Amino acid sequence: MNVRVLRIELKRSVAPWAGAVVLTSALAFLYLLDAAWWRGTTAWTAQWTSLALWTRSLLFYLWPLAVGLGALQGLRDHRSKMYELLTSTPRPVWHRAATGAGTTAFTLASAFALLVLVGGVQVLANNGYPHLGWLPISLVGALSLVAGAVLGMGAGRALPSALTPAALAMGAFVFTALMHMSLGRTETTTTMGITNSEPNRVSLLSPAVQEVRDVLITLSASVHVGQTIWLLGMAATGFALLVAATWRARLIALTPVLAGAALALLVLPSDPRRMYVLDEAAAELVCDGPVCVTKTHQARLADLAGPGKAALRLLHGALGGQAPVSVRENTAVLPEGSTPRWSRETVLFDFDDEIIAAAKGEELTWALIAKGMVPGCSPVGWHGTGGDVWAQTVAVGWVLGDLRPLPGTEPGSARGDAETGPVWKELKALPRAEQLSRIKAMRAAAFSCKGDAFDALKGGASR
């Protein structure tokens, strides 16, 4: 298709409007809603992988839009009442179909590319970790819009009714919703008795992905391959429906999408841990002495190194040989709702942890001491409250010799002061040996996650 034909098709089809709707609605959704894609290390403008995954997550409604707009384009010949005239011309049917489908594919792919470009400029400005591992995620996203639109065009051509575009768009939206909420999820129960759900193999047939929870998580290669097979089958069926002239040919045209789904399900992983996986290159550690961060956050190492080394010195002065010897960003990928795992020899932290995210300079030293003393036993994906926070506050006060609020916590909280104040005074009044005994009991409960660290600090029994 040459430039002249492309220009004519852009003037006489809904393709430009389809691209404009996809781009403007996606940008409006991202910029007008204050949601998770603006927060923490997983913000859509913070890192390349997060950008790719967040823009893919928007396909839960962009893909149905593409299907509906494609169906509207597929009705063009029927609306113009020129189908018989066009079939009498020497120009092959497949040639006309390719021209319309190619134009629509070009505009939708360009719109998705511009969406990624808008985020990419901001990722560059934020010193995001440069790599190409995000590219397959975005390429499959663009392919899903193209395949959906071509399928919609074929369905609109095969079922020339004014209700077809709306019905297809609604059906596609119901499909993505069910994949995200019920049909595409498997209910599980964690060791802590928490009911959770994980994606299953069928959910990967949806072009949308789940919410970004960890900056180090990406999609596996088998997911890219399986989804590509499924989408190519979808596009092939759409194109076959565009050129099919009889009902028998239209039924045969369904073969690629069915075969694509069957092959995709054979390729797609069944284990959730092989769907969303750790990006090993991004998780490589970059160190300044005993303080290490991942390559993803290499730009933050300079600000962390000083407070990290200071925290290790203070912990060694308080705990002696039982103190941790290094500070490292946590790279463990655990299912949501599971019990976290900690190390006594290493202070493991996450930049999205409330007390770490809110700390700077000297406060960052306090926050790292808190993580070294009481790392927290809240289930993965949950926010720590209550006993762990109170135990951290008293433990940091014990190391520093002065009780002070932790970064990210509300200073002067009546409930917090009422809980930590008496325990702090009682602890300081005890002989040094008894203080160490309670601190050891607190740390034993905190690192095993089999007891209440704050109760142990008060001299009580573990739960």
Secondary structure, 3 states (H helix, E strand, C coil): CCHHHHHHHHHHCCHHHHHHHHHHHHHHHHHHCCCHHHCHHHCCCCCHHHHHHHHHHCHHHHHHHHHHHHHHHHCHHHHHCCHHHHHCCCCCHHHHHHHHHHHHHHHHHHHHHHHHHHHHHHHHHCCCCCCCCCHHHHHHHHHHHHHHHHHHHHHHHHCCCCCHHHHHHHHHHHHHHHHHHCCCEEEEECCCCCEEEEECHHHHHCCCCCCCCCCCEEECHHHHHHHHHHHHHHHHHHHHHHHCCCHHHHHHCCHHHHHHHHHHHHHCCCCHHHCEEECCCCCCEEEECCEEEEHHHHHHHHHHHHHHHHHHHHHHHHHHHHCCCEEEECCCCCCCCCCCCCCCCEEEECCCCHHHHCCCCHHHHHHHHHHHHCCCCCCCCCCCCCHHHHHHHHHHHHHHCCCCCCCCCCCCCHHHHHHHHHHHHHHHHCCHHHHHHHHHHHHHHHHHCCCCHHHHHCCCCCC
